[in-house]
Amino acid sequence: MKIISINTGLPREIFHEGRLITTGIFKAPIAGRVHVNALNIEGDRQADLTVHGGVSKAIYAYPAEHYEFWRKELPDVEFPWGSFGENLTTEGLLESGLYIGDRLCAGSVELVVTEPRLPCYKLNAKFQRDMVKRFLRSRRTGFYFSVAREGDIGAGDAIQVLGRDENRVSVADITRLYAFDRKDFAGMRRAANVKTLPDSWKSYFDERIHSDNAVRSDHET
């Protein structure tokens, strides 16, 4: 397991559907080692901090293994590393094999797996097509990290697993519960009990569970 590419970029303004928007989705590979702090990688910024960035979404990673799928899916599009707005293009890490709360180390940085990436309209804006539905349907979401220890990383650094979360709720499980198995309330309860899952996700699953309980109560009466 290793880092294939480190990608950064600053927010820029682009026109999308007749209006000007600001987005940080455009990333490009950088050379050399770079410092990682609690909120992002040096030289990188997120545009809309209400949905991107913050402690639980400090670093976004995307598996290099997924790129072949997208090159076949969209043969007319070029896909250099960083195409999906990821800070880290990785090798050997997949959504199905990473648990929420897993602790990883690369260079001198310690990272904690927090959640999958949910696509927004800015993915459409970059690719100039409906990528949101394609992206979610593919289940190739990538994953966010929080930064447990700041430090330096560089392309080629090995990624080591320091600890595995005992709840064994994977990144892929969260996406599945959100978009595909919306009646798996037992799975949602398990997910909501994972300490490192962000509160926004816990609230979402709790609301789904309580909504189902309310419907059941109405039917019983």
PyMOL commands that set and color helices and strands:
alter all, ss='L'
color gray80, all
select helices_A, chain A and resi 55-57+64-73+95-97+121-127+131-138+171-179+185-192+199-220
alter helices_A, ss='H'
color red, helices_A
select strands_A, chain A and resi 2-8+12-16+19-23+28-29+33-36+59-63+88-91+103-106+109-116+143-149+151-154+159-163
alter strands_A, ss='S'
color yellow, strands_A
deselect
rebuild
show_as cartoon
